[in-house]
């Protein structure tokens, strides 16, 4: 295997490059033997807090984190770190009065443990890391879904979010399909900077193109 893990974000980045730069990008993945998620900690304050607020459906967590990060921002002297705090503050501010039940597919969710994040697809170890997985519905007819919170300074397109949602659907299908119904609409990816939610149902319906397999095949060809 050329690499240990390939985060979905790397597939999205790869798709943005010219043909020449795609090969260079793939070569770097082979050299490092691991495709790091790339600055995930940069957004940890906003992503982890929004995830926790979603789980308990309580934006009081957002307001508390806003105060904490604002204090860090005011005390920080380094411009780059200050900018990081400010960007997290900007995102958290959008959610301080948000009703997280808008993202719940049911009035009652049972949160489930997350299996390992690596799922092999077409011979490549794809890393899939949703923040929350949940079940809901009648005892003998339960559905399962998940939510994956992401953001990127370069900005995600709808088709990028579609790649994430399709990967999430495959992940849940791989681990939970024996005991649950996998609800495509509840396989949600949220671009938290835009407050935009895309479910896998939009890919199934053709609203957003299905690009996951083609993206994996293309990067795999460069890794061989």
N, C-alpha and C positions, 0 to 999 in steps of 0.2 A: 504494500500500500504506500502510495507516495506521500500521504500526509496523515496525521492523527485525527484531525477533525476539520470540517469545512462548515463554518457558520453560514447561515442563509445570507447574512449581510455581504459576505464575500462573493456570493453569486450575483447579488445586485450590483456590487461595485464592478465586477468583471463585465457585466452586460453593458456598462456605461463606456467602456474603453474601445478605442480603435483596434483593428485586427492586430496591428503590430504591438501595441501596448498590452493586449490580452496575453500574448505569449510571454512577455516579460513578467507580467503579473503572476502567471502560472508558475514560471520558473522560480520566482521568489517563494511561492508557497512550498515548492519542493525542497528548496534549500533550507527553509526554517523547519520543515517537517510538521508544521502546525500552522493553521490559519487562525490567528487570534481574532477575537471579536472586534477589536479596534476601538478603544476608548469607551468601553462600556461603563467604567467607573465614573466617567465624566458626567453621566446623567443619573448616577445611582440615587441621588437625593430625591429627584423628581420621580423616577420610575418606581423605586421601592415604596415610596410613600403613596403614590397613586394606586399601586398594586394592593397595599394594605388597606387603603380607604375603600377600594372596590370590594375587597373580601368582607369587610364589616359594614359596608354601605354607610360610611360616616365621614363627611368631609372635615370634621374637627381635627382629624389627623393631618389634613392638608394645611390648615391654619396654624397648627403647632409647628409643623416643619417649616412653613414660611417664616415664622418668627425666628426659628433657629438659624436658618440659612441667611436671613437678613442680618442677623447679628454677626455671623461669620463674614459676610460681605462688608459690613461697615468696619470691621476690625482688620480686614486684610489689606496689605500694602502692595503685594505683587499684582501687576496689572492682569496677567494671564489667569491667575487664580481668581481674581476678582470678577473677571469676565465669565468664568465658569459658574461662579455663584449666581451672577446676574442672569445667565441663561436658564439656570434651574429655577430661579425665582420667577422669571417670566412664564415658564410653563406651569409652575404650581399655582400662580395667581389665576390662571384660567379655570382652575378646578376648585377654588376655595368655596364657591357656592354651588358646585355641581351636584346633581342628584345621580349617584352612581347606580341607582336601580334602573336607570335607562339602559345600562349595559347588561343587566341580569335577564336571562331568557325566561326566568320563572321567579315567583315571589319568594321561593325558598331554595337555596342551593346547599349542597353537601360538598365540601371541598375535599379533594382526593390528593394522595401523595403523587409526586411527579416521578415517573420512571427515569432511567438513565437518558441522557440527552442525545446520545449518538444513535442514529438510525441509518443503516446502510441502504443507499439507493443507487442502483446501477453501478455497484462496486465502489462507491465513494462513501466515506463516513460523514454524513450530514448532521450537523449539530442543530438541534431544535430545542429552544429554551423558553417556553411560555412561563409567565409568572404564576398563573393559577390554572388549575384543572378542577372541574366541578361536575357533579351529577345532579339530576333533578327529575321530578315526575313520580308517577305511581311506582310502588315498590317492585312490581313485577314487569314494569315497562319503563325503565329509567333511561334517560338520555344522558349523554356526556358532552361537554364542551370545554373550551379553554379560552384564555385571554392572553395575548402577547403584546406587551407594550414596547413600542420602539420610537426612536427619533434619530435624526441625522442632520448634521449641519447643511449638507448638500441638498437635503429634501427628498422625500420619497414620492414616487408617482403611484397612481392607483395600481398599475400593473406590478409594481414592486410589492405592494401590500398583498396583491393576489398570490405572489410567490410564497410569501410568508404564510398566508392562510391555507394554501394547498399543502404546504409542508406540515402545518399544524394538524390538518385533517388526516394526513398519512400517519403522523405520530400517534394520534389518538386511536386511529383504526388499528394500528399495529399492537397497541398495548391493551385496549379496552373493548374491542369489538365483540369479544365472546360474551361479555356480561352486560353491555350497554348498547344503545342505539347511538351512533355517532351523528350528531346533528350538524350539518354543514353550516347553517346560519349561526350556530353557537361556537364555531371555530373562528374567533374574532381576533383581528389584528388592529391595534389602535396606534395611529401616528399621533402621539400625545401633543406634539407642538401644534398640530392642526385640529386636534380633537376629532379626527376622522376615523371612523370604524368601517372596516371591510371584513365581511364574512366570506367563507368559502362558497356559500350559496351563489354569490355574484359571479364566481368563476364557473360554477356548474351551469348557471343560466346564460353564460356567454357575454355577460355585461363587461367582464374583465377577461382578457385572454389567459389561457392556461400555459404558463411558461416554465414551470418548475423542471419538468423532464428535459426540455430542450436546453435549458441553462446548464443543467448538470452534464448533459451529453457534450455540450460545447467545451466546458472547462475540463472535462475528463479527457477529451481529445488533446488538449494542450498539455495535460499532465503526463500522458503516456510517453 
